[in-house]
Every structure is written in C-alpha cells, then in structure tokens.
Amino acid sequence: MRGGVTVYWEYGPEDAETTIIAVHGFRGEHHGLEPVLAFLPEVRVIAPDLPGFGETAPLPQRTHDLDEYAAWLTDFAAAVAPGAVILGHSFGSIVTAAAVARGLETPKLILLNPIGAPALEGPKGVMTRLAVFYYTLGARLPERLGTPWLRSRLIVRVMTVTMAKTKDPVLRRFIHDQHDTYFSRFSDRDVLHDAFVASVSHDVREFAADIDVPTLLVAAERDDITPIEAERKLATMFDDATLVEIAHVGHLIHYETPAEAAGAVRRFLRIPVERGR
C-alpha cells in the first residue's frame, strides 16, 4: 500500500451493520481513540496507525505530506473496508476530509476536534509558533540531539498540560500516561516534521465545499487550536453538516468526554442504544 505496510486494529463484531475507519491525530496512534470506541461496542471499527507513527513504518521514498496521507487513506480504505464510514480526529480530520473531497467513497464522514481554521490563528497562536520553532529545531539539529529533543518527556508534558481542561486528578494522570506512552512513537524526525508541516499548513475548510456526504463535526467549546466560532462557521461550508458542541472540554475530546463523543456518533449513524446502556 503506497509501497509500505499499514498496521491496523479491529474492534467490534465482524458482522456489524456499520464499519468505521478511524484515523488518529498528529503524534498519536490508534490507542488514542480507544476511549471513544469503547462506547460503540456494536460497531466494527478499523483503526490504523498513520504511516510513520505507532506500529506503521514510513512509506518508503515518499514525503509524508497531506497529499500522501490522503492518497494512503484512500488506498487503505479500498483494500480493507470499502464503503466504510470515515472518522478523523484533529490532524486526522484534515487527512480524512482531504481524502473524501478527492474521491474516497464513504456514506458519512465524522470529524472529532476538526481543525477548522489555520492553527497559527487559533486562541493559542503563540503556542503554535513555539511549536513551529520546536519542530524546526528538532529537524535541523544533529540527529543525536534532534531526536531526543523531539521525544522530550518535558515537552510532551507541556503539550498535555496546555490541551487538557479537566480538573479531575485521576483523568489528568490517565491523559499524562497516554501521552507519555504513545506521543513519541514516531519513526523518525523527518516523518514527524513532514506531518507537523502538513498539520499547520492545512485545515478542513479547504475541502468542505467538495464533500457531498453527510458530515458530523464534534467540536469543543474550549479548543485552543480551533475556536468554537470557527467550528460554527466551518459547519456552514459543507453541503450537509451536523455540528455537536461539547462544553467544558478542549482539544482532547477523545480522552475527556469520550461518552459524549460516542453519543454524537451514535445519533449521527442512527445506532440504537441497547437496553441497560
């Protein structure tokens, strides 16, 4: 597939009426979406690690830009689950929107924490500019210095503290553990830099007008990357979009409010709630 091998995980029954392909965000991998998937037990979900992250190796001799990721997703869906519902979180929202706009066939599109405006213009634009410096420096330093810099647990902790909104100490420890465990599982600094540039150079607005399938946007009222006003405007750019706003949460919907996110997905896909749930 694009010259490489994609590693993916399957959840739920093989004979489920609905299949979802779930695409994680920047620096993450498939584990990040598991809290949401846990509330959709009757859905078959296929969750790949993006090329260059988690267990999936980089695509050989390719630049890991948005065009490449969108083409990879189109090929992956055609090979593994043609016609599946497509779901993307954060950077995954850009990848999935680009792929669907360019011809990936799906009955519905779901975007969690969609990147609905340029990251540099968000409420924490200064933090994003610092991130540009951080990733650029990591790419330019000698490898023996650059890679440890990019995998620094201190920097990862700063990222997490910035994004997390919950005051629950148990939940905060869980989020820290998730990011400490999975946030640095990128293959090499070149792939990480390519993906970062793609994440801050594009947003879902570029593709909204070319998406003609029903689309669900699950947005956070306190998202530091895309303000809720921009998400509301983004929803008007689609031919058929439903916007669900979740209060008191930021860019970590998948960790802080997974039940609410799954409930929005369930309603959008018209999946009945089982008795006792």
Secondary structure, DSSP 8 states (H G I E B T S, - for coil): -TTS---EEEES-TT-S-EEEEE--TT--GGGGHHHHTT-TTSEEEEE--TTBTT----TT---SHHHHHHHHHHHHHHH-TT-EEEEETHHHHHHHHHHHTT---S-EEEES---S-GGGSTTHHHHHHHHHHHHHHHHS-HHHHHHHHT-HHHHHHHHHHH-----HHHHHHHHHHHHHHTT-BS-HHHHHHHHHHHHH--THHHHTT--S-EEEEEETT-SSS-HHHHHHHHTTSSSEEEEEETT--S-HHHHSHHHHHHHHHHHHT----TT-
